[in-house]
Amino acid sequence: MNIYSRLLLSKSMNKIPEIQFKPADEIKAFQEKLLNVQLAYLQTNSAFYQKMFADYNIDINRIKTIEDLKQIPVTTKTDLQLHNQQFLCVNKNKIIDYVTTSGTLGNPVTFGLTSNDLDRLSYNEYLSFTTAGCTPDDILQLMTTIDRRFMAGLAYFLGARELGMGIARVGNGIPELQWDTINRIHPTCGMVVPSFLIKLIEFAEKNNINYNHSSLRKCVCIGEALRNQDFTLNTLGRRIHDKWPELQLHSTYASTEMQSSFTECSELCGGHLQPELIIVEFLDDDNNPVAQGEAGEVTITTLGVEGMPLLRFKTGDICYHHTEPCACGRNTIRLCPVLGRKGQMIKYKGTTLYPPALFDILDSIPAVINYVIEVYTNDLGTDEILIRVGSEVKSEAFEKEIKDLFRSKVRVAPTISFESAEYISKIQMPPMSRKTIKFIDLR
């Protein structure tokens, strides 16, 4: 029986594994033991890492600590795209589930999960839900897709099942069906993209539904930031909270590549690392660790993944992190909201911007129904920003109001183009998309 089987059995008493609450040095020592097991597994089973270790004369027996990982080159999204099959560590007849990444910065990458990987995924989301305070007495309304090769929707279902929650698999969209389900089944927790909560509120208000007195009391939110870097609610978070103050909002951050998640506890001050499942580093452009208080690229080493484990994989997500103990009692690393994706960084008129900062401004303007931000290269070879705004107000005065708000917040004003909200909705959700698209990079 491997360590993950034992951890799964520990849930029979419905207790969060104690490792999260141990002193930081014990957590680190625990992770380093698992790291040694992971390196040996890669040396034996991964064609990609076998070649890397040989090419760089890496003796895995000399990698004893997390700090020693700096001896190993990082793995990139390009590596996954160019050498996808070389990452597979098992025979294909051991693969149970095939998923793909969302392809935000390029072509989607295929991942294969074994039966043990699905158990691990289930365990991860069990931890995620319990970190957010969920119990077997909760009923989860799953408002994300579980099809279209989407790992997350399946993970949420498996984790909720492992915890013993009831589950209503509604999928994304269709506010009328969501409210019908809430009224029929009385879920207490939602799994949702937070901007969709705005649509639920708008539908409820148009149809005289008293949402503040519904059964829904908590939502675990994916895909969009709810908080600023100081953990106060950002514009989107405030809009939801101001309308629905009884609804507690927890952020969770994950990706297909890491097959793990970082979820906020009751203190709502960053997503907690699950130390038995993943090692995380925060690196600069030269692959050196950044200090707390500096933004770094989230770089992960998976622990216990059987099908396609990754070593020092740079996710492209830029974050701050915290290492001090949390008031909830956990001593694990916490991630701040993602600043942006490295590949989506914009240099506009001398100012460095990430899309989430632009989203936050647009979300604060009541007359903006929806929007898409396009970035392209102009005739001078520099970045240009066009924001397509869906709004019933289309005037020079409103355009000036939007531009002035951008200047006050980020010092520069992009080009504004007014479109119909219906046209923007079609751009945001093309037929093959699993997520709402608000940023299009044409560079």
C-alpha positions in Angstrom: 0.0 0.0 0.0 1.5 3.4 -1.0 1.4 6.6 0.9 -1.6 7.9 -1.0 -3.6 4.7 -0.3 -2.9 5.2 3.4 -3.9 8.9 3.2 -7.2 7.9 1.5 -7.9 5.5 4.3 -7.3 8.3 6.8 -10.4 10.0 5.5 -12.6 7.3 7.0 -12.7 9.3 10.2 -13.3 12.5 8.2 -10.2 14.2 9.5 -7.9 16.5 7.6 -4.4 15.0 7.6 -2.3 16.4 10.4 0.7 17.3 8.2 -0.9 20.7 7.3 -0.8 21.7 11.0 2.7 20.5 11.8 5.6 23.0 12.2 7.0 24.3 8.9 10.3 22.3 9.3 8.4 19.1 9.7 6.3 19.8 6.7 9.5 20.4 4.7 11.1 17.2 5.9 8.0 15.3 5.0 7.9 16.7 1.5 11.6 15.9 1.0 11.0 12.2 1.8 8.3 12.2 -0.9 10.6 14.1 -3.3 13.2 11.3 -3.1 10.5 8.7 -3.9 9.3 10.9 -6.8 12.8 11.4 -8.3 13.4 7.6 -8.2 10.1 7.0 -10.0 11.0 9.5 -12.7 14.5 8.0 -13.1 12.9 4.6 -13.7 9.8 5.4 -15.7 10.0 8.8 -17.5 11.7 8.9 -20.9 11.7 12.7 -20.7 13.4 13.0 -17.3 15.7 10.1 -18.0 17.1 12.0 -20.9 17.2 15.3 -18.9 19.1 13.6 -16.0 21.6 12.1 -18.5 22.1 15.3 -20.5 22.8 17.4 -17.5 24.7 14.7 -15.5 22.2 14.9 -12.7 22.7 12.3 -9.9 19.2 12.2 -8.2 20.8 10.7 -5.1 22.4 14.2 -4.5 19.0 15.9 -4.5 18.1 15.6 -0.8 16.3 18.9 -0.1 13.8 21.3 -1.8 16.7 23.7 -2.2 18.7 21.1 -4.1 16.0 21.2 -6.8 17.9 24.2 -8.3 20.4 21.6 -9.7 17.6 20.4 -12.1 16.5 22.4 -15.1 12.9 23.6 -15.2 10.2 22.0 -17.3 8.2 24.3 -19.6 4.9 24.2 -21.5 6.9 24.0 -24.7 8.5 20.7 -23.4 5.0 19.3 -22.8 3.9 20.3 -26.3 6.9 19.0 -28.1 7.6 15.8 -26.1 4.1 15.0 -24.8 4.4 11.2 -25.0 7.8 11.1 -23.4 6.3 12.3 -20.1 4.0 9.2 -19.9 5.4 6.9 -17.2 3.0 3.9 -17.7 1.8 1.7 -20.5 -1.2 3.2 -22.3 -3.4 0.4 -21.1 -3.1 1.8 -17.6 -4.6 5.1 -18.6 -8.2 5.5 -17.4 -9.0 9.1 -18.2 -7.7 11.5 -20.9 -7.9 15.2 -20.3 -6.4 18.3 -22.0 -5.3 21.7 -20.7 -7.3 24.7 -21.7 -4.7 25.9 -24.1 -4.7 29.5 -22.9 -1.2 30.3 -24.2 -1.0 27.8 -27.1 -2.2 24.3 -28.2 -3.8 22.2 -25.5 -1.7 19.5 -24.0 -3.0 16.0 -23.4 -2.6 14.3 -20.0 -3.4 10.7 -19.1 -4.5 9.7 -15.6 -4.3 6.2 -14.1 -6.8 4.7 -11.6 -4.4 5.8 -8.8 -4.2 9.3 -10.3 -8.0 9.5 -10.1 -7.8 8.4 -6.5 -5.2 11.1 -5.9 -7.4 13.7 -7.7 -10.3 12.7 -5.5 -8.2 13.0 -2.4 -7.0 16.4 -3.5 -10.5 17.8 -3.9 -11.5 16.2 -0.7 -8.8 18.3 1.0 -9.9 21.3 -1.0 -13.5 21.1 0.2 -12.6 20.4 3.8 -10.2 23.3 3.7 -13.1 25.5 2.7 -15.1 24.1 5.6 -17.4 21.7 3.7 -18.7 18.6 5.5 -20.7 15.5 4.5 -23.8 17.5 5.6 -23.3 19.8 2.6 -24.9 19.4 -0.8 -22.8 20.7 -3.7 -24.2 22.3 -6.8 -21.6 21.7 -9.5 -21.9 24.7 -11.9 -18.9 23.7 -14.1 -18.7 21.4 -17.0 -17.7 17.7 -16.3 -17.2 16.9 -20.0 -15.1 18.4 -22.9 -11.9 16.7 -21.5 -12.0 19.1 -18.5 -10.2 17.7 -15.5 -11.5 20.2 -12.9 -15.2 19.2 -13.2 -14.4 15.6 -12.8 -12.1 16.4 -9.9 -14.8 18.3 -8.1 -17.3 15.5 -8.5 -14.8 12.9 -7.2 -13.7 15.0 -4.2 -17.3 15.8 -3.2 -18.2 12.1 -3.5 -15.2 11.2 -1.4 -16.2 13.7 1.3 -19.8 12.3 1.2 -21.5 15.5 0.0 -24.6 15.2 -2.1 -24.0 16.5 -5.6 -26.2 18.2 -8.2 -24.4 18.1 -11.5 -26.0 21.1 -13.3 -23.0 22.2 -15.4 -22.2 25.7 -16.5 -24.6 28.4 -17.7 -28.5 28.4 -17.8 -29.4 30.5 -14.7 -33.0 29.2 -14.9 -31.9 25.6 -14.4 -29.5 26.7 -11.7 -32.3 28.3 -9.7 -34.6 25.4 -10.4 -32.0 23.1 -8.9 -31.4 25.4 -5.9 -35.2 25.4 -5.2 -35.6 21.7 -5.7 -32.5 20.2 -4.0 -31.5 23.0 -1.6 -27.7 22.9 -2.1 -25.6 24.6 0.5 -22.4 25.0 -1.5 -21.7 26.0 -5.1 -18.7 25.2 -7.4 -18.7 28.1 -9.8 -16.8 30.7 -11.9 -17.5 33.8 -9.8 -18.7 36.1 -12.6 -21.5 33.6 -13.2 -22.8 34.5 -9.8 -23.5 38.0 -11.1 -25.7 36.4 -13.8 -27.5 34.3 -11.1 -28.2 37.4 -9.1 -29.5 39.3 -12.2 -31.8 36.4 -13.1 -33.0 36.2 -9.5 -33.8 39.9 -9.3 -35.7 39.8 -12.6 -37.7 36.9 -11.4 -38.3 38.0 -7.8 -36.2 35.2 -6.3 -34.9 36.1 -2.8 -31.4 34.8 -3.2 -30.2 35.9 0.2 -32.7 33.5 1.7 -31.8 30.6 -0.5 -30.1 27.4 0.8 -26.8 28.4 -0.9 -24.4 29.7 1.8 -21.0 29.1 0.3 -19.2 29.0 -3.1 -15.8 27.7 -4.0 -14.8 29.8 -7.0 -12.5 29.0 -9.9 -11.0 30.8 -12.9 -11.2 34.4 -11.7 -9.7 36.4 -8.8 -12.0 37.5 -6.0 -9.4 39.4 -3.9 -6.6 41.9 -4.2 -3.1 41.1 -3.1 -3.9 42.2 0.5 -6.9 39.8 0.5 -9.6 42.4 0.4 -12.3 41.8 -2.1 -11.6 43.1 -5.6 -14.3 44.7 -7.7 -15.9 41.4 -8.8 -15.8 40.1 -5.2 -17.3 43.3 -3.9 -20.1 43.2 -6.5 -21.1 39.7 -5.4 -20.7 40.4 -1.7 -22.7 43.7 -1.8 -25.6 41.9 -3.4 -25.3 38.6 -1.6 -23.6 39.2 1.7 -24.8 35.9 3.2 -22.8 34.0 0.6 -19.2 33.1 1.7 -16.7 33.1 -1.2 -13.6 30.8 -1.2 -11.1 31.0 -4.0 -9.3 27.9 -5.3 -6.4 27.8 -7.8 -5.3 24.8 -9.8 -4.2 23.6 -13.2 -4.4 20.4 -15.2 -0.6 20.1 -15.1 -0.3 20.1 -11.3 -3.3 17.8 -10.7 -3.7 19.6 -7.3 -5.3 22.8 -5.9 -4.7 25.6 -3.5 -7.9 26.5 -1.6 -8.7 29.2 0.9 -9.7 28.3 4.4 -12.1 30.1 6.7 -9.6 33.0 7.1 -9.8 33.8 3.3 -6.2 34.8 3.1 -4.7 32.7 0.3 -4.9 29.2 -1.0 -3.2 26.6 1.1 -0.6 24.1 -0.2 -1.4 20.4 0.3 2.1 19.2 1.2 1.5 15.5 0.5 0.6 16.2 -3.1 2.8 19.0 -4.5 6.0 21.0 -3.9 5.9 24.6 -5.0 8.7 27.0 -5.8 8.4 30.7 -6.8 11.0 31.5 -9.4 12.2 34.6 -11.3 13.1 34.8 -15.0 16.5 33.2 -14.3 14.9 30.3 -12.4 16.1 31.6 -9.0 13.8 31.6 -5.9 12.2 34.9 -5.1 11.8 36.1 -1.5 8.5 36.5 0.2 7.1 39.8 -0.8 8.4 39.4 -4.4 6.3 38.1 -7.3 7.5 34.8 -8.8 6.4 32.2 -11.3 4.5 29.3 -9.7 6.7 26.3 -10.3 5.5 22.9 -9.2 6.8 19.3 -8.6 4.0 16.8 -8.4 4.1 14.1 -5.7 2.4 10.8 -6.2 1.3 11.3 -9.8 1.6 8.0 -11.6 0.7 8.7 -15.3 2.4 12.0 -16.1 4.3 13.4 -13.2 6.1 16.7 -13.6 9.4 18.0 -12.1 9.9 21.8 -11.6 7.2 22.7 -14.1 6.8 26.5 -14.6 3.1 27.1 -14.8 3.3 30.6 -16.3 1.3 32.0 -13.4 2.8 34.9 -11.4 2.0 35.1 -7.7 3.1 36.4 -4.3 3.3 33.9 -1.5 3.1 33.8 2.3 4.9 31.4 4.7 3.8 32.7 8.1 1.3 30.5 10.0 -2.3 31.0 9.2 -4.9 31.8 11.9 -6.7 28.6 10.9 -3.8 26.6 12.4 -2.2 25.5 9.2 1.5 26.1 8.6 1.5 25.5 4.9 2.6 28.0 2.2 -0.3 30.2 0.9 -0.7 31.6 -2.6 -2.0 35.1 -3.2 -4.4 35.7 -6.1 -2.6 35.3 -9.4 -1.3 38.6 -10.7 -1.4 37.3 -14.3 0.2 34.8 -16.7 3.8 35.5 -17.7 2.9 35.0 -21.4 0.1 37.5 -21.1 2.1 40.4 -19.8 1.5 43.6 -21.7 4.0 46.5 -22.1 1.7 49.4 -23.0 3.1 52.9 -23.3 5.9 52.1 -20.9 3.6 50.5 -18.3 3.6 46.8 -17.5 0.1 45.3 -17.2 -1.5 42.0 -16.6 -5.1 41.2 -17.8 -6.6 40.8 -14.2 -5.9 44.4 -13.5 -7.8 45.4 -16.6 -10.7 43.1 -15.7 -11.0 44.6 -12.3 -11.4 48.1 -13.7 -14.0 47.0 -16.2 -15.9 45.0 -13.6 -16.3 48.2 -11.6 -18.3 50.0 -14.3 -22.0 49.3 -13.9 -22.9 50.2 -17.5 -20.4 47.6 -18.9 -22.4 44.4 -19.5 -19.5 42.4 -20.8 -16.2 42.9 -22.6 -13.3 41.3 -24.4 -9.7 42.7 -24.2 -7.6 42.3 -27.4 -3.8 42.8 -27.4 -2.0 43.1 -30.7 1.3 44.5 -32.2 1.0 47.9 -33.8 3.0 49.3 -36.7 5.7 50.4 -34.4 6.2 46.8 -33.1 4.8 47.6 -29.6 1.8 46.4 -27.7 -1.6 47.9 -28.4 -4.8 47.3 -26.4 -8.3 47.3 -27.8 -11.2 46.8 -25.4 -14.5 45.7 -27.0 -17.3 46.8 -24.6 -20.8 45.4 -24.6 -23.0 48.2 -23.2 -26.4 49.9 -23.8 -24.6 53.2 -23.4 -22.5 54.2 -26.4 -21.4 57.8 -26.2 -18.2 59.8 -26.3 -18.9 60.9 -22.7 -19.0 57.2 -21.6 -15.9 56.4 -23.6 -14.1 59.3 -21.8 -15.4 58.1 -18.4 -13.9 54.6 -19.1 -10.6 56.0 -20.3 -10.3 58.4 -17.3 -10.9 55.5 -15.0 -8.1 53.5 -16.6 -5.7 56.5 -16.4 -6.5 56.9 -12.7 -5.9 53.2 -11.9 -3.1 52.1 -14.3 -1.9 55.4 -15.7 -2.7 54.5 -19.4 -5.9 54.4 -21.4 -6.6 51.8 -24.1 -8.7 52.1 -27.2 -12.4 51.5 -26.6 -14.9 50.0 -29.1 -18.6 49.7 -28.3 -20.3 46.5 -29.4 -23.6 44.8 -28.7 -23.6 42.6 -25.5 -24.8 39.7 -27.7 -21.8 40.0 -30.0 -19.4 40.1 -27.1 -21.1 37.0 -25.6 -20.4 35.1 -28.8 -16.8 36.0 -28.7 -16.5 35.1 -25.0 -17.9 31.5 -25.6 -16.9 30.1 -28.9 -18.2 26.5 -29.6 -15.0 24.7 -28.5 -14.3 26.7 -25.4 -14.7 25.4 -21.8 -14.2 28.8 -20.2 -15.3 32.3 -20.8 -12.8 34.2 -22.9 -12.1 37.7 -21.8 -8.6 38.2 -23.1 -7.4 37.6 -26.7 -3.7 37.8 -27.5 -3.1 38.5 -31.2 0.6 39.4 -30.8 
